[in-house]
C-alpha cells in the first residue's frame, strides 16, 4: 500500500477518534460559577455529584454531536412509560392548555410532599422519551410531577385557537402551577425547564417576582437565555448549527401542517368571525417553505401574537431581561459541547451566578443538547446524568434550607 494511502487513512482515523468521538479526552468535573455565599457552599456540600466528573458513555458520549443526535432521535434508551392523569383548561382566547400529573411511586426521604412543575423543550410534551425517563426517575425518588404539553405538540389534541406555542409564553405554565397549588396546597413546588422550557420557567419566575414565593427553587437545563443572540448563532455553519436549525424548523413544520386549518385555514377564519375580528394575514407558502426557526418567526410566529417585529418578539420572549429579578435558589445547567448553544454565548448565566447569592451556573465538559448520556460501552443507561443532577440538586436545596432554618 502506498505511503499516501496509509497517511490518508491514518488522518481519517485520527479525525474520527480524536476530533469527532473525542475518545482520548478526559472526563472532567463541571465548571461551577457562583457568588461564594454560605448558602451555595452548603448546597455544594449536599450535592457532591456536581463536583465530581461526569463520565459519558464510552465510545460516543464525548461527542456533542452524537449526544445531541441521540437525544433527538432516541430520547432515552428503554424509556419507561409512566401513567399520569391529563388535565385540560380552556384559555381566555379558546386555546386548550393540557398538562399531565404523575404521582410519586415512593415516599420522599424527608417524609414531606414535593411537586416538580416541568416544561419540556421546543415542540415537546410529556410523551417524549427524555421527559418520560425524567418523570419515572423523579417519581421513584418521591416527587410528584406536573408536565406541560406545548400547544400543538400532542398529535391527538388539536389546536382550538389560531396559535401554537411560542418561546416565551408563560400563560399555560401559570395555569398549570395555579391548578397544582389549588389541588395540592400543602406541597412544596420546584420549577424545572428543559431547553426552550427553561427559558419559559425563568421568564415566569422573573417577570412577576411574587411568583417565587410559591417555589423552593428553579432548575434551567440547556437553554440559551437571550433568544435574539440564540437565533443569530443558529444561522452560523460552525459545528453544523445551521443544520440543527433546519431540522428544528422541519419538526415545527410538522406540527404546523397538522394544525394548518386552525392556524390559517377555514377553522381560523371561523374563529376570527366568531370574535368579530379580521384574520391575521400570512404568506402560507413562505411559512411552509421555511428552512429555519427565524424564517418561521418572520412569517408566522411574531404575527400570530401580533408583535410589531421579530426583534420585538425575541425581546418579549427572552428570559435574559428577567433573570436578575430571581432570588430563589437556581441551578443553571449547560454543556460545553452543546453546539446549539456555544459556550461563548452564555454570558447571561455566568454574570447572574456571580452576583446572585443563591444561584449556581454549572457547565459540564460533555453532554450535548439534552443528552448527558452516561454508562456503558455503546448503549448508555436509561437514566441520564442530567436526570440525576436535577433530582440531586433539588434534594440538596431541601436539605440546605432545613439546615439554614435550624441555624436561625
N, C-alpha and C positions, 0 to 999 in steps of 0.2 A: 504493500500500500504506500502510495506516495506521501511524502512528508507533509505537503499542504493539506491533504485529506485528513491526516492524523491531527494536524493542528486545528483544522476546522471543527472536527468532531470534539476535540478537547475544549475548544471555545464554547461550543453549543452546550456541552455537559456542564461547563463552568457557569454559564449563564443560567441554566435551569436550576442547578444545585445551589449556587451562591446567591444569584440575584433574585430569582423568582421564588424558589422554595425556601431560601434562607436557612438551609439545613445546618450550616456551621455557626449561625448566630446563637448567642446565649439567651436563655430565658432570664428576664430581669424583674426585679421588683418595680412596681409602678412609681412614677414621679408623683409626688404629693405636694400640693401647694395650699398653704393656709396662713392664718394671721397669728399663729403661735399663742392662741388663747389657752387657758387652763382647760376649758371645755373640750377643745379639739384634741389636746394631748390625752385627756382621759378617754375620749372617743376612740382614738387610735389604739390605745392600750386594750380597749374592749373589743376591737375589731382587728386582730393581728393579721388576717388574710390580706388586708390592703397593704401591708408592709412586706409581705412575702412574695417571691417570684411567681408570676403567672406562667405556667408551663403549658403551651399549646399542644394540640395533637401533633405527634412527632413528624410524620412525613410531609404534611402540608400546612400545618397550623401556623407557621411563621410567615406565611404569605398572606398579606392583607387582602389581595385579590381573591384568593381561594376561600378565605374566611367569609368574605362578603358574598361571593357567588354561591357558596354552600348554604349560607343563611337564606339567600334569596330564593334558591331553587328547592332546598330541602327543609329549611327551617330548623328542625332538630331531628336527630335520628331516633326512631322508635318513640315518637312523641305520644304521650298519653292523651286520652280524651275525657277530661273531667266533665262531670254533668252539673250544669247550673240551671238557674231559673232566669228566663228572659223577661224584661220589663220594657214597655213601650210608653212613650209620652208624646203627645201632640204639642208641638211648639206653637207659639203665637202666629207664626206665618204658615202653619199647616204641615210643617216638616215633621216626620216621625223619627223621634230620637229613641234608640234602643240601646240597652246595656244588659249584661249578664252578671248575675250574682252567684258566687260559688262559696259554699260554707266550708269552714275548716274540717279536715279529716282527722285532726288530732288536737289536743289541747295545747295552748301556748305554754311554754315552760314557766312563765310568770303567773299563770292561772288567770290572766286578765284577757280582755276582749280587744282585738285589734283588727282593723279593716284597711286593706290597701285599695285605693281608688286609682285605677290604671287606665292610661291612654296609650293605645298601640301606635305604631308608626304609620307613615303615609299609606292610605288606601287599605289599611289593615283593620282587623276586628278580632273578636275572641276566638274565632275558629282557626286562626293561623297557628302553625305548629310551634313557633317560638313562644307565642302567648300561652298556648295550652300547656307547654312544658313549665313555664314560669308559674302558671296558676296551680298546677299539680304540686310543684315543689313547695310553693308558699302555703298551700292547704295543709300539706304534710308537716309543716313547721308551725301550725297553729293559727294561721291567718285566714280571715275571710277576705274575699276579693270582689270588687265590682269593676267590670271591664267595659269601657265604652266602645261601641261599634260605630265607626265613622259613617256619616251619611252617604249612602250609595254603595258601601263596601260589601254588604251582605247580598248575595245573589237572590235570596228568597224574600228580601224586604225591599220592595221598590220605593223610589222616592215619591213622596206625596206633596212636595212643593218644588218649584223650579230652582233648587240649589243643591249642590253637592258639598261635601266637607271642604274646608279651607285650612291653611297652615296655622292660623291663629284664632279660630273661632272658639271661644270658651263657653258659649251658651249651653251646649249639650252637656259638657262636663259639669257645669254648675247645677243643671237639673239632676244629674246622677248623684252628685255629692249631697244635694238637699234631700233627695229621696233616701239615701243611706243614713243620713243624720236623723231623719224622722223615724225610720224603721229600726235603727239601732242606736238609740240616744245615749247608751252607756259605753259605746265603743270608742276607742281612740283611733284617729284616722292618720293615714300616711298617703302622700300623693306621689305617684310613680308614673313617669312617662318615658317612652322609647322613641328616639329619633324625632319625627315631627310631633309626636305626642308629648315629648319632653318640652318642646317649645310651648305647647299649649298649657301644660301644668305650671311652668314657670311664669308665663304671662298671667295665668289665672291667679296665682298667689300674689303677684306683684301689682297687678292693675288695681286691685282693691285690697289693700293690706289687712283690713279687718278679717278677711277670709283665713288668714294664717292662724287665727285663734282656734280654728277648728282642727288643726293638724299638729302632729308631733314633729314631723319632718317631711322633706321632699327629696325625691331622687330623680335626676335627669341623666339619661343614658344616650350617648351618641347623637347629640343634636348640634346644630350649627349656630344657634343663638341670634345671629343677625342675618335675616333672610336676603337682604339686598346683597351682602357680601357672598352669601352661600350661592345665590343664583349666578353671580359673576364667576365664581370659582368653578361651578359646574359646566361652564362653557369652555373651560380650558381642556386641551387634549392631554395635558400631563397626567400620567397614571390612569389614562383611559376614562377620565371623568366625563368627557363629552359622551362616551358610550353609555356610561351608567345613567346619565341624564336622559338619553334616548330611551333606554329600557324602562325607566320610571315613567316617562311620558306615555309609552305604549301601555303600561299597566293602568295608568289613569284613563287612557282612551277606551280600554275595555269596559270600564265602569261607566264612562260617559255614553258609549254606544248602547249599553244595556238600559240606560235611563234616558235616552235621547228624546223620547216623546214628551217626557215631563220637563226636561231641561229647555228644549226649544222646538217642540213639535205641537201636535194637536192638544195634548194634555196641558202644555204650558199656556197655550192661547186660551183654553177654557179656564185655567186658573186665574189669569190676569183679568179676563172678562168678569169673572165672579167677584173680583175686587175692584172693578171699575177703573182699572189701570192699564196703561199702554204696555204691551210686552217689550222686553228688552230686545234690542236688535243685535243679532250675532251674524258673523260670517261663518256659517256652519262648515263650509268646505275648508276654510283655513283652520278651524278647530280640529277637524278630522285628519288633516294633513300635518298637524303639529309634530315636530321631532324633538321638542324639549319642553320641560316644565314651564320655561319662560314664555314660549310660544302659546301654551295653553293659558297662562295667566294673562297674556296680552289680548287674546281673542275671546276668552271665556270668563276666567275667574274674577278679575277685577271689575268687569262689567256686571257680573252676576250679583255682587254685593254693592254695586253702584258706587264704587270708589272712583275718584277722578282720574287716576292713572295707576299704572303698575307700580311706579315708585311709591306713591302714597299707600297702595295696597300692601307692599312689603313692609313699610314703616309701621302700618297699623297692625300687621300680623306678628312682627318680631317681638321676642321677649327681652331683647337687649336693653330697651329703654325702661324696663320694669324691674329687672333683676336686683338692682341695688336697693330696692324697697323691701326686699325679703330679709327678715331677721331670723327666720326658722333655721334649725339645722338643715343643711342641704349637702347632698352628695352630687357632684357634677362629674360624670364619668365619661371619658372619651378614650379612643385608642389612637396611638401614634401612627399606625399604618392604616387608618380609616381613610381611604383615598377619596371618598366623597367629601370628607371634612378634613382637609390637611391641617397638620399641627400648627402651622404658621397662621392659620385663620382664627385660632381660638384665643384671642386676646380677652374677650369678654369674661369667660370663666376664670382665667388667670388673674385678671385685675380684681374681679369681685372677691375671689377666695383670699387674696392677700389683704383685703380690708375687712371682710365680714367675719366676725369672731366665731360664728357657728358653721362656717362653710368649709368644705373640702373639695378641691379640684384634683381629681385622680386621673392620671394619664398613663395607660399601660403601653408597653412597647409594641405588643401584638394584640390582635383581636378583630381587626377589620371593622366593618359596619354591622353591629348587632350580631357578630359571630361569637367570639370569645369561647370557641370550642376548646375542650381540654380532654386529656386522657386518650389512651390507645395509640397504636402504631399508625393505623389508617382510619379506622372507624372510631369516632370520639364517643365520650359518654353522652347520654341523653341530656342530663342537666349540665348547663354551661357554667363557666367561671362567673359570667355576668349574673346568672340567676342566684348563685351562692353569695356573690358580693352584695347584691341588693338586700337579701334577707339578713346577712351578717351585719351589714351596716345598720339596718333598721333595729335589729336586736341590740346592737351596741348603743344606739341612741336611747332606747328604752332603759338599758342598764345605767348609762351615764346620767340620764336625767334623774333616776332614782337616787344615785349616789350624791348628785348635786343637791337634791332636796333634803337628803339626810344630813348634809353638812350645814344646812341653814338653821 
